[in-house]
Every structure is written in C-alpha cells, then in structure tokens.
Amino acid sequence: MADICLLGTGGMLPLKDRFLTSLYVEQNGKALLIDCGEGTQVAMGVHGLKMSRIEALLITHDHADHVTGLPGLLLSIGNCSRTEPLDIYLPESCVEAVKSLMSVCGYLPYEVRLNTLSSDKPESFRIERIDPMLTVNTLPLQHSTECIGYSLEFSRKPVFDPQKAKALGVPVQQWKLLHAGETVVLEDGREITQAQVTGEQRGPLKITYTTDTRPLDSIVEFAANADLFICEGMYGDKEKKQSMEEKGHMLMQDACELAKKANAKRLWLTHYSPAEKEPEKFTDELKTIFEGVAVSSDGMKLTL
C-alpha cells in the first residue's frame, strides 16, 4: 500500500489557508517528496507526517514555489537525527539553484546527493531505499523553464491463492515463504514455487504528477491508467486559456481532458493561482468532462 498526502495545492506563493503544492508518498515506512516550496516542512507538521521517513526528494523545476522550502526541510530532517544520505533527483538545470539554497543550511549531519535527470528525454530509475519494486519514470514538460513530470509505479506481487496451496499440500506455516517469493520443499521432496500458488500478475500501482506545464499529448500516455493523476489547474475560467498557454500552464478543464484521454482512475487538481480563491466552484462543470476529478484541498489523503 502507498499512503499519499497532497501537502499543499497553491501555486506562486503560499496563502494563509493554502500551502504550496507538494506531494508526499509513503510506502512501508519510507517516503518521498515531490517538490518543496516555501513552508513545506510546516505543512508536513500540520498534516501529521514524519520528516524522518523521507528518503528522496523529486524536483520538477527550479521556480521558487517549488524549491525554496529546501533549506528549512533539510535542516528539519537533520534535527530528526538523520545520518544516512538523502537523495535529491532533479533536472540538470536546477542544480545551481539547489546548491545555492543548500549553502544557507550550514552543517547537515547527513550527505545530500544530487542525481541529475534529463529535461529533453524520458528516463526511468529505481529508488530501492523506499521500495525495490518502485520505478520512477520522468517526462519532459513545457513550461517557461525546463521542467519534468514524474510517474511512480509500484510493482505488485501476484495474489496468493490459499486454495492452490492447500491442494498442493503446503503447510500453512510455509505460506508466508511462498508469498515472499521463496521456493519451499515439502516432506515428500516436491519443490513448490510462488507461481504455483498465485493468480494472475497484477498491474502496478501508478501515481502520476505533472506541474507546471502546458497540456501536452505526451502526458496522456505518461498518465495512462494511473490510479491517481495529480495535475495542475491554475484557473477554471476558460477566458484565461491563451494566457495560460503563453505562460506554460493549463486550466482545470485541460487537466480533466488529459485525465479522460489517459483513462486515469481519479484526478486531483493542484497548483491553483493565488487569485483563484474558490476553485471548488468549478466542480460541477469539471465533472461533466471527467467524473473522477477532485478539486483538491490541502492535506487531501489517499491509500492505494
């Protein structure tokens, strides 16, 4: 299971009732964070999340509302007695900005490792410290600066079938070994493998996160069949369409169209403009485009 919390839903600058957009994903007591705008460590405290569990940060781009919370977060993690290295994954164009932000931290009791990613082509990598079955995929986006989106895919073990295990004469005490992927040897010498006691292979759990960007056809494939698609929607006013395109952003309606084409199971909107005081007023209209949309608010949580 993956526990997900949308720490904030704001873009540009934090408001008294809206933190900047950032995503927390935890699996088996280990977590990653996507983006880290001003006050992210405060948002984590408000939503009851533990900084000590963070093993990796994924950065989309170097605009202030996505990175300026780094010094505070890194110092707060240091205060949690961390000594193990912490990995930050980021576009190569973000490295200097992140190094400058880190320079104000002074001493950190752990190593921060910067892992650069391409802004020109998709990449895939694993973060085994969180989960050996986690694959992270990236997608170049179109914003006013180099920016990438992330898809997290948690592979899942096939479903254990106790009836098959019983039929093969496997003692209950050995079921957990088979469920873990091990082969067991019965008293009569027969070797039983996991494949003999499981059903069909299940597809991965998929979480896709894209902000800030124009609506792109490539996002449809990137978010295909996502269990949760998180996408920016700065405004719900269609008259702002041209302005958003020019600035490298999209409307709520654009995000809904992408989710529909991608066959996503659910959509959470985020990165609202500070001028969009009541994004929820567009809910009924948006549901006519994509029924699974949620006009998200800070602290929204889900377990997949």
N, C-alpha and C positions, 0 to 999 in steps of 0.2 A: 504494500500500500504506500501511496505517496500522499503526504499531507501538504496542502498548498494554502498560502495566505497572500493575498494581494495587499501589501503593506500600505500603499497609497494609490490614488487614482489621478493625481494632478500633474499638469504639465507647466513648464516655465518657472513657476515659483510656488512655494507652499502657502496654503491659506490656513486660517485658524481652525478650520474644520476639514482640511483636506491635505494630507501629506503628498509628497511627490511619488510618482509611480515607481514601484519596485516590487519584485516578486520573490517570495520565499518558498522553497520547495524542500521538504524533509523526507528522507527515506531511511528507515532503520536507525533513527537517532543521529543521522548525518545530514547536513543541509547545504544547499547552495543558494546564492542570492543573485538575481539578475538586476543590474543597475543599482546605484547607490547615491541618490540625490541628497540634498541638504536635509538633515534631521532623520535619516533612515534609522539610526540606532535608537532614536526616541520612539519612532513608530513601532519598532520591534518590541520595545518595552510596553508600550500601550496595548499591543495585541498579544502579549504574553508569550513571546518567543525567546529562545535562548541563543545568544550570540556565540556561546561556547560550542555550539553544534555546527557552525559554519565551516565548511571545508574548502569552498571555492566561491569566487565571485565571477560573474559573467557580465562584461560591459558591452553595451550596444554601440555607444559613440561618446565623444568627449564633450558634449554640451553640459553646461553647469548643472542643469536639473537632473542629470543622470550620473554625475560623478563627484560633486562637491561634498557629499557626505562621507567620502572615503576616509579622510583623516580621523573624524570622530568615531567611525565604525572600527577602524583598525586599532585605535587606542583603547576603545571599549573591549575589543576582543583580547587585547593584551592584558587588560585588567581581569580577565577571566582565567588568568594563569596559563595561557596557551604557550607552548614551546614548540609544537610541531609546525612545519612550514604551511603557509597558506598560499593557494594558487589563485591568481587573477588571470582570466582569459579575456583578451581584448583585441580590437583591431590594431594593427601596427601604428596607425595614425594617432592612436590615443596614448602611446607610451610616454611621450614627453609630458603631456598634461598630468598623467597619473604619477609620474616620478616627481613632478613639481608639488603636487598635493601631498605626497608622502613625505616630502622634505620637511614639512612643518610638524611631523609626528615626533621627531627626535628619536629616542630609543624605543624599539619594539623588541619584546623578548622572543620573537619568532621571525623566521625568514619569510619574506613576501616574494613569491616567484611570479614573474610576468611571462605569460605564454601568449605570443602574438598569433593572430589569425588574419587570414586574407580578407580584404574588403572587395576583392574582384571575382572570387570564385567560391563556391560552396566547399565546406570542409566538414569532416567528421572526426570526433575524438572521444575517448572514454575518460571518465573520472572515477577510477576504481576505488578511491578512498571513500567515496559516497556509496557506490554500489557497482560491483563488477559487471552488472547487467545493464548499466546506464550508458547509452550512447548519446552524445550531443552533436546535432547537425546545425550548420550555420547557413545563412542565405544573405548575400549582398542586397541591401535595400537602397532606396533612392531618397535621400534627404539632402539638406543643404551642406552636409559634411558626410564623410564616409561613415557608414552605419551598417550593422548586421543584425539579423534576427536569429533566434535560437529555437530549435525544437529538441525537447528532451524525450528520449524513448527508453522506457524501462522494459526490457525483455522479461517475459513471464514464463515460469516453469509450467509444463502441461499439468492438467488437473489429475490428481491422484485418484484412482478408482479402487476403493476398498474391495469391491466385489471381485475384481480381477485378481487382487492379491489373495483373497480367500480361496478362490478357485485353484490357484497355483500352490496352495498350502503354505503360504508365507506367514510365519508367526507375527502377531500384532507388534511384538517388541522390535521387529526389524522393519516395520513400515516406514519409520522416520528415516532410515538409511536410504531406502529406495526413493523416498520423496526428495532427499537431498542429492540424488543423482548417483548414489553408490550402487554397486552390484553386490548382492548377497548370495551366499552359498548355503543351500538347505542341507539338512542332515543326510539326505539321500544323494548328495553330491551335485544336484542341479544348481546351475547359476541363473539367477533371476535378475534382469536388468530393469531400469526405470521404464524403458519403453514398453515393457510387457505389462505394466500395471498402471498406465496412464492413458488418458484420452487424447484427443487431437491437440496439437500445439496451439496455444493461444497467441493472438497478436499482442504487440507491446502496448503498454500504456503510453500515450503520447500527449505532451503538453507543448504547444507552440506559442511563441511570444514575439510579436512584431510591433515595434515602435522605435523611432519615428520614421515615417515613410509615406510616399505616395502609394495609392493602391496599384499593385503590380500583379500581372497574370502569374508570375512565378510564385507568388505567395499561395496561390490556390493549391498547387502541387505540394508545396512545402508544408502546408497545414492539412493536407488530405487526411480525412478520417480521424482528426485529432479528437481525443477525449475532452480536451479543453483548449480552446483557441483564445488567446488574450491579444487584443489588437487595439491600437489607438483609435479614438474617435473624438477629435478635438471639439467639434461642433455638431449640432444636429440641424442647423439652419442651412438648407440647400443653397441659399444665395451666396454662401461663403465657399462654394465649391472651387471656383477659379483661384481664389486667394490661397486656399489650402494646397492646391496643386503647385502653385508658384513657390510656396514655402516648404514643400516637401512633406506635407501632412495629408491626412484624409478625414473625411466626415464619418459620422457614426453609420450613415447609410452605406458608405463604401465598405466598411468593415463587415456589415451584415451581408452584403452581396458576396464578399470573399468567403465568408463562413458558409453560405449556402452552396456556392460552387465547390467548396472543398469538402462538403459533406461532413463538416465538423459536428460533434455531438452537442457542444454548447459553446457559446461565445461570451466572454467577459470584455466589456469595453473599458478603456482606461485612457489616461493622458488627456483629460479634459482641460480646455483652456480656462484660466482663471476667470475669464469673462462669462463662461458657461456656468452660471450659478445653479441651475436646476436641470441637469442633464436628464433626470428621470422623466421629465415632461414629454420626452420623445418616445417613451417605451412602447405605447400602442402602435405608433407608426412603424417603429423598427421591427416589431413582432410580425407585421404583415410581410416583411422581407425575409426574416429569419426567426422562426418561432423560439429557437433556443437561446436568444440573446438575453443577457442580463446587463442593465445599465448599472455597472458595479459601483460600490461604495467602499471606502477604506475599511480594511480588516476582513473583507469577504474571504471565507474559508471553504475548503472542499477536501475531502479524502477520496482518492481514486484507488 
